[in-house]
Each structure stands twice: as C-alpha cells, then as structure tokens.
Amino acid sequence: MKVHEARIQPLNDRPARRGDYVLYWMQASQRAEHNDAMEYAAARANELALPLLCVFGLADDYPDANRRHYAFMLQGLAETAHVLARRGVKLVVRHMSPPDAALGLADDAALLVSDRGYTRHQRAWRRRVAREAPCRVVQVEGDVVVPVELASDKAEYSAATLRPKIHARLDKCLVLPTRVPLKRGSLDLNVTGWDVQDADATLERLKLARDAEPVAAFIGGTSQATRRLKEFIAGKLARYHKQSGDPACEVVSHQSPYLHFGQISPVYIALQVADDDAPQPAKDAYVEQLIVRRELNFNFLRYQRRYDSYRSLPAWARATLRQHRGDRRRPVYTFRQLERAETHDAYWNAAMREMLLTGYMHNYMRMYWGKKIIEWTRAPAWAYRVAVTLNNRYLLDGRDGNSWGNIAWLFGLYDRPWRQREVFGTVRYMNAAGLERKFDIDAYVRRVDSLE
C-alpha cells in the first residue's frame, strides 16, 4: 500500500503539467521516513519521469516560537536533509515564510505536494499556495493515525464519542506508506538554499525570541525519537497502564516533542507498540493516549473556529467561571512569580521548573499546574492567557492541537460539571492532597531538583 486514499486531498483543480520536478513542500512532517506526503510525491515523480525536490520554509517569526523550539527543529532538519540526500532528494531550506518558499519553486514544478497543518496560520498558508501556484496542489495527511474528517465530520464532545469512530477505522489506517524507490534524483538540480547541516550555526543566523533558550534534555531528529521509543517499549511499556500517570515513575515515551515537529510518524509508533509482547492493557492504554486523546484535540482544531480563544470553552464552563469571577483568591500570583516558580506550593514549583529546565512536563502535573493557575490568578480569562503563554513559551510540544485542547480541558472542555466550589464553580478542581494520596510526589520533587 502506498498511501491511504483518505489522506490525499487536492487543494485546487489545476492539472499536473510539464515541469522540471515534482515539489514536496515539507512543513509539518519534518522527516524522511514513514512520511505519507513524501511517498505520494515520490510515486508521482516516478509516474511523470521527474526528480523529486523538497523545500522547507524557515522563517524567523513562527507564531510563539523561540530559540528553544527552533534549536530542536533544526536538529531534526539537519538529520532529515542528510537522510534525504542519501535517497537522492535535495532538501532546499529557504529563509522565508513557508508559503513564499513553496511558491518560489512552484513555477518550475509539474506538481506540488504538501503535508497537512491544522492551526489557523498553517491552513492559511496552504490555501494561499493552492490559490497562487500555477500547478496542481495536493495535500497529504500524515501526522495523525485516522484522518480527521474520516474519523468524524463534526466537533466531538469527548473522547467517549470519538473513541468508537476511531477504533472502527484503525485497521485500515494503521498502515505505513510504502517506501518508493526514486527513478531520478534531484541532488544535481541548480536550486539553492541554506545549508542546515550545522544546526547550531543555523540557529545563530536567525533572529529569534530569546525568552526560552535551547535545552539539553531533548535532541531533535527521527533517530532520537526512535531511540527513545525503543527504550520505552523495552523498559516501560509493560507498566504503562499502571504507572504512566505517576509523575515520580516517569513511565512515559517522551514522544510528544517529536510528534509536534513531525519527526516521527504516529502510525509507526502505534505499530511498534502493537507488535510488542507487553500486556494488552498496557498497549491499549498507550493507544488511547497516542491516538484517541491526541486526535480528539486535532478534531477540536478542525471544527472549533476559536480553538485558541477562551471563547472556545463550553458555555456551561464559561458561565460557572463567570459566576465565580469575584470570588476571593488566596494567594494571587503575578505572571512573573508563576514564570519563576515562586509560589508556596513545592509540587507546582517542581512542575514549572521541569518545564523551564527540560521543555517537558509530565502529563499529570500539567493538569495540576493548569488548575492551580486558575486558582491563583485574578480572573479565569487571565488564567487562560497565563497558561497559554507559559505552555507555548517553554514546552517543546506547545502550540499545536494537543496544547490548545489540553489547555481548554483545564477550563472544562471534554468534561462535565462537578461539585460547586469557590473560584472554580463546577469546573473540575485538583489539590495537593490528591497528589499526596495517589503518588510519592516528594520523589517527583526530588527528581526535578536533581535536574538543577
């Protein structure tokens, strides 16, 4: 099987035409392996007896991104360029906006293939390219397991409503694209761009926000993602259903940064997990997080026009938070105090320091972290802005479907009303006693302390 037909979507009605190459505009799927858009483009290049050329637009002003995000991304791009070259494909990295980079090479293309993005600006980029490119433009979805519209044609209320729809289509969608041997290479094409083999040097050429510096805890690239996945499957997967929620145990795969930048395929991850001999409950629990919960958030991006706004919250949640807006908060922290992890709560401070130091935070602590921001800030809409800013600034996997959906969950998305209480109204509440009851939370604090 080359590429599942449900992943392929023409973005304009122009035909393929005479040209010098087939152009793959790589933006979301930043990998050379298990890349549906790449393999579709390779197959079409062979059909047209043309080389396959790859382009990436490297801009200084990607929304909310800073040196931390770019360093990780550039490490991955350096590896991707090297692997593509071994396959005979030139990756042209151009220092310009992604749509400008694609359109700059579209004039000589017989066909332009893009991967898929879900955020507002990513969709706008692809609409512009489809509108202005002189050739046919085809989008291929490769960073979810079940294509979003195939899974559902509407906004889903919760994981419970999406889960059966996902599972009904898993067998047909859990297939990797066939690797297509290319008949013609593009390395000798006279097309220039930046040499990104030295990721550190490339980083210094860019004018980037310095509000979060690169971290050593995570190195970008498909090989790093694969190494971490193999270590997780070999040493932790068997315990995942029992211990993944415990921040002290760290029984997690650490795949989210790599998934965010498209450096690894979620289909590949799911198949590797499925092929292991770990207990089925452990594998089921992992698939629930990787596919159902993650793709619920991409459903949110696809069907909620205001996905990045406080107004995206359910009406009941906004109503109850509004009713309790005047409740007394004690204490109240400033944004700067929160950003510096200067609260009275040692558990919250540890979570914030984990984010600051590594670009990662354990999922259970993300929930606690966000709930306390609601409790400790002057108004719910301001709490939302604080959570978004800190999340997007410091987390390597921030600024995507998972981020927007998970932040909205803190304020009631995918949830139901709970018992009435101050500040939260009927929005779910979390407290330190719950951490102490469920986990050896002091061990988590010690682990974070050891990072410093």
C-alpha positions in Angstrom: 0.0 0.0 0.0 1.4 3.4 -1.0 -0.7 6.0 0.8 -4.2 5.6 2.2 -6.6 7.4 -0.2 -8.4 9.2 2.7 -5.1 11.0 3.4 -5.0 12.6 -0.1 -6.8 15.8 -0.8 -6.4 18.0 -3.9 -6.3 21.7 -2.9 -7.0 23.1 -6.4 -8.4 21.9 -9.6 -5.4 22.6 -11.8 -3.8 19.6 -13.6 -0.3 18.3 -13.3 1.7 19.9 -16.1 5.1 19.9 -17.7 7.9 20.9 -15.3 11.4 20.2 -14.1 10.5 18.3 -10.9 7.7 17.3 -8.5 7.9 19.6 -5.5 7.3 18.3 -2.0 6.7 21.3 0.4 7.7 19.8 3.7 6.5 21.8 6.7 4.5 19.7 9.2 6.0 16.3 8.5 9.7 17.1 9.1 11.0 13.6 8.5 12.4 11.4 5.7 10.9 8.2 7.0 7.3 6.9 7.1 6.2 10.2 5.5 2.9 9.9 3.6 3.3 13.1 1.7 6.9 12.3 0.7 6.0 8.8 -0.6 3.0 10.2 -2.5 5.2 12.8 -4.1 7.8 10.2 -4.9 5.3 8.0 -6.6 4.0 10.9 -8.7 7.5 11.9 -9.6 8.2 8.4 -10.9 5.0 8.5 -12.9 6.0 11.8 -14.5 9.6 10.7 -15.0 10.8 13.6 -13.0 13.1 14.1 -9.9 11.6 14.9 -6.5 12.7 18.1 -4.9 11.9 19.0 -1.3 11.5 22.6 0.1 11.2 23.9 3.6 10.4 27.5 4.6 12.4 28.7 7.6 11.1 31.9 8.9 12.2 33.9 12.0 8.7 34.7 13.1 6.8 31.4 13.5 4.0 32.2 16.0 5.0 31.9 19.6 8.3 30.1 18.7 11.7 30.9 20.2 15.2 29.6 20.3 14.2 26.6 22.3 11.8 25.4 19.7 14.0 26.3 16.7 17.0 24.5 18.1 15.1 21.3 18.4 13.5 21.7 15.0 16.9 22.5 13.3 18.5 19.4 14.8 15.7 17.4 13.2 16.0 19.2 9.9 19.8 18.6 9.7 19.2 14.8 10.1 16.3 14.9 7.6 18.4 16.7 5.0 21.2 14.1 5.4 18.8 11.1 5.1 17.0 12.6 2.0 20.4 13.2 0.3 21.2 9.5 0.7 18.0 8.8 -1.1 18.9 11.2 -3.9 16.5 14.0 -2.8 17.6 17.6 -2.3 16.1 19.4 0.7 16.1 23.1 -0.1 15.8 25.2 3.1 14.9 28.8 2.3 15.0 31.7 4.8 11.5 33.0 4.1 7.9 32.3 5.1 6.8 28.8 4.3 4.2 29.7 1.6 6.8 32.0 -0.1 9.3 29.2 -0.1 6.8 26.8 -1.7 5.6 29.4 -4.3 9.2 30.4 -5.1 9.8 26.9 -6.5 6.3 26.2 -7.8 6.9 27.9 -11.2 9.1 25.1 -12.4 7.1 22.3 -10.7 4.8 19.9 -12.5 3.0 19.1 -9.3 3.2 20.5 -5.7 2.6 18.2 -2.8 2.2 19.4 0.8 1.7 17.8 4.2 -1.1 19.0 6.4 -1.3 21.6 9.1 -4.2 22.3 11.4 -3.6 25.6 13.1 -5.1 28.7 11.6 -1.9 30.0 10.0 -1.0 26.6 8.7 -4.3 26.3 6.9 -4.0 29.8 5.6 -0.5 29.0 4.2 -1.9 26.1 2.2 -4.9 28.0 0.9 -2.6 30.7 -0.4 -0.3 28.2 -2.1 -3.2 26.4 -3.6 -4.6 29.7 -4.9 -1.3 31.1 -6.3 0.6 28.1 -7.5 0.5 27.6 -11.3 0.3 23.8 -10.9 -1.8 21.2 -9.2 -1.5 21.2 -5.4 -2.3 18.1 -3.3 -2.3 17.8 0.4 -1.4 14.5 2.1 -2.2 14.0 5.8 0.5 12.1 7.7 0.6 13.2 11.3 -2.5 11.6 12.7 -3.4 7.9 12.5 -7.0 8.3 11.4 -7.5 11.3 9.0 -9.5 13.8 10.9 -12.5 14.1 8.5 -12.6 10.3 8.1 -12.9 9.9 11.9 -15.7 12.5 12.3 -17.4 15.2 10.3 -18.2 17.3 13.4 -16.8 18.6 16.7 -16.7 15.7 19.2 -18.0 16.2 22.7 -15.5 13.9 24.4 -13.1 11.0 24.0 -16.1 8.7 24.6 -17.9 10.0 21.5 -14.7 9.9 19.3 -13.3 6.6 20.5 -15.7 4.2 18.7 -15.3 6.2 15.5 -11.5 6.0 15.7 -11.5 2.2 16.5 -13.8 1.4 13.7 -11.2 2.7 11.2 -7.9 1.8 12.9 -7.2 -1.4 11.0 -7.3 0.3 7.6 -5.4 3.4 8.8 -2.7 1.6 10.8 -0.6 1.1 7.7 2.7 2.8 6.9 3.2 4.3 3.4 5.3 2.1 1.1 8.8 3.5 0.5 9.1 4.4 -3.2 12.5 3.9 -4.9 13.1 7.1 -6.9 14.0 6.7 -10.6 15.6 10.2 -10.8 17.5 12.2 -8.2 17.4 15.9 -7.6 20.8 16.5 -6.0 22.2 18.0 -9.2 19.4 20.5 -9.6 20.6 24.1 -9.6 18.4 25.2 -6.7 19.9 26.9 -3.7 19.0 27.4 -0.1 20.6 27.4 3.4 22.9 24.6 4.4 21.3 23.4 7.7 23.7 20.5 8.5 25.2 22.6 11.3 22.1 23.2 13.4 23.8 25.4 16.0 25.2 27.7 13.3 21.9 27.9 11.5 20.2 28.8 14.8 22.6 31.8 15.2 21.7 33.1 11.8 18.1 33.5 12.8 16.6 36.5 14.6 14.6 34.7 17.3 12.9 35.4 20.6 15.2 34.6 23.5 12.5 34.1 26.1 13.4 30.4 26.3 16.8 29.0 25.4 17.6 25.5 24.0 17.6 22.6 26.4 19.9 19.6 26.5 17.2 17.2 27.8 15.8 16.7 24.3 17.7 16.4 21.0 15.6 16.7 17.8 15.5 14.2 15.0 13.9 11.0 13.9 16.8 8.8 15.1 16.4 10.4 18.6 12.7 9.8 18.6 13.1 6.2 17.5 15.8 5.6 20.2 13.5 6.9 22.9 10.6 4.8 21.6 12.7 1.6 21.6 13.9 2.3 25.2 10.3 3.0 26.3 9.0 -0.2 24.7 11.8 -2.3 26.1 11.8 -1.0 29.6 8.5 0.8 30.4 5.6 -0.2 28.2 4.6 -3.2 30.2 3.9 -0.9 33.2 2.3 1.9 31.2 -1.3 1.1 32.3 -0.4 1.1 35.9 2.2 3.8 36.3 2.0 6.2 33.4 0.0 8.7 35.5 2.6 8.7 38.3 5.0 11.7 37.8 7.6 10.1 40.1 7.9 7.0 38.0 8.3 8.6 34.6 6.8 5.6 32.7 6.3 7.7 29.6 7.6 7.6 26.0 8.6 11.2 25.6 7.3 11.2 22.0 5.3 14.4 22.2 8.1 16.9 21.1 8.9 14.6 18.1 5.3 14.3 17.2 4.8 18.0 17.4 7.5 18.6 14.8 6.5 15.7 12.7 9.9 14.0 13.3 8.2 10.6 13.8 5.0 9.0 12.5 2.2 8.3 14.9 1.4 5.2 12.8 4.9 3.9 13.2 4.7 4.4 17.0 1.4 2.6 17.2 2.6 -0.3 15.1 5.8 -0.7 17.2 3.7 -0.7 20.4 1.2 -3.2 18.9 4.0 -5.6 17.9 5.5 -5.8 21.4 4.6 -8.6 23.8 3.7 -6.2 26.6 0.3 -6.9 28.4 -2.6 -5.9 26.2 -4.0 -3.4 28.9 -0.7 -1.6 28.7 -0.8 -1.3 24.9 -4.4 -0.3 25.0 -3.7 2.5 27.5 -0.9 3.8 25.3 -3.0 3.7 22.1 -5.7 5.6 24.0 -3.3 8.5 24.6 -1.5 8.4 21.3 -4.5 8.1 19.1 -7.8 8.8 20.8 -6.9 11.6 23.1 -4.4 13.2 20.8 -6.7 13.1 17.8 -9.6 14.4 19.8 -7.5 17.6 20.1 -7.0 17.7 16.3 -10.7 17.3 15.9 -11.0 20.4 18.2 -8.7 22.4 15.9 -10.5 21.3 12.8 -14.1 22.0 13.9 -13.7 24.8 16.5 -13.1 28.1 14.8 -12.0 29.8 18.1 -9.7 26.9 19.2 -7.1 29.3 20.6 -9.5 31.5 22.5 -11.2 31.5 25.9 -14.4 31.6 24.0 -13.8 28.1 22.7 -14.8 26.7 26.2 -18.2 25.1 26.7 -20.9 27.5 27.6 -21.5 25.9 30.9 -17.9 26.2 31.9 -17.7 29.9 30.9 -20.9 30.6 32.8 -19.9 29.0 36.0 -16.4 30.6 35.9 -18.1 34.0 35.3 -20.4 33.5 38.2 -17.3 32.9 40.4 -15.1 35.6 38.9 -15.5 37.8 42.0 -14.6 35.0 44.5 -11.6 35.8 46.7 -8.4 34.2 45.5 -5.7 33.4 48.1 -3.0 33.7 47.2 -2.8 35.6 44.0 0.4 35.4 42.0 1.7 37.6 39.2 2.7 36.2 35.9 6.4 36.8 36.8 6.1 34.9 40.0 4.5 32.0 38.2 7.1 32.0 35.5 9.9 31.9 38.0 8.2 29.1 40.0 7.9 31.3 43.1 4.8 30.0 44.7 4.1 28.5 48.2 3.4 25.1 46.5 6.5 22.9 46.2 4.8 20.5 43.8 3.7 23.2 41.5 7.1 24.8 41.6 8.7 21.5 40.7 6.4 21.1 37.7 7.2 24.6 36.5 10.9 24.0 36.9 10.7 20.8 35.0 9.1 22.8 32.1 11.8 25.6 32.4 14.7 23.2 32.5 13.7 20.5 30.0 10.9 21.8 27.8 8.7 19.0 29.1 6.3 18.4 31.9 4.7 15.1 33.0 1.0 15.0 31.8 -0.5 14.6 35.3 1.5 17.5 36.5 0.3 19.6 33.5 -3.2 19.1 34.8 -2.3 20.1 38.3 -0.2 23.0 37.1 -3.0 24.4 35.0 -5.7 24.0 37.7 -3.6 26.0 40.1 -3.1 28.8 37.7 -6.9 29.1 37.6 -7.0 29.2 41.4 -4.1 31.7 41.8 -4.9 34.4 39.2 -7.3 37.3 39.3 -9.8 36.1 36.7 -10.5 33.0 34.6 -9.8 34.7 31.2 -6.5 35.9 32.5 -5.7 32.4 33.9 -6.3 31.1 30.3 -3.8 33.6 28.9 -1.2 32.8 31.5 -1.5 29.1 30.9 -1.3 29.5 27.1 1.7 31.9 27.3 3.8 29.6 29.7 2.8 26.5 27.8 3.7 27.9 24.4 6.9 29.6 25.5 8.6 26.8 27.4 7.2 23.4 26.2 8.8 21.8 23.1 5.4 20.3 22.3 3.5 23.6 22.8 1.5 25.5 20.1 -0.3 22.5 18.5 -3.6 20.6 18.7 -2.6 18.9 21.9 -1.7 22.2 23.5 -4.9 24.0 22.6 -7.1 21.1 23.5 -5.4 20.3 26.8 -5.4 23.9 28.0 -9.1 24.1 27.2 -9.6 20.9 29.2 -8.3 22.7 32.3 -11.3 25.1 32.0 -13.9 22.4 31.2 -13.6 21.2 27.6 -14.4 17.5 27.2 -15.5 17.4 30.9 -18.7 17.7 32.9 -19.8 19.9 35.8 -18.5 18.8 39.2 -19.4 19.8 42.7 -19.8 23.5 43.3 -16.8 25.3 44.9 -15.2 28.8 45.2 -13.3 30.2 42.2 -13.9 27.1 40.0 -17.7 26.9 40.2 -18.5 23.5 38.8 -15.2 23.1 36.8 -13.1 20.2 37.9 -10.7 21.1 40.8 -7.4 19.5 41.8 -5.4 19.9 45.0 -2.1 18.9 46.6 -3.8 16.4 48.9 -4.8 14.4 45.7 -1.1 14.3 44.6 0.0 13.1 48.1 -2.7 10.4 48.2 -2.0 9.0 44.8 1.8 9.3 44.4 5.1 9.6 46.1 5.0 13.2 45.0 8.1 14.1 47.0 10.0 11.7 44.8 8.9 13.7 41.8 10.1 16.9 43.5 13.5 15.3 44.2 13.8 14.2 40.6 13.2 17.7 39.4 15.6 19.1 42.0 18.3 16.7 40.6 17.9 18.3 37.2 19.4 21.5 38.5 
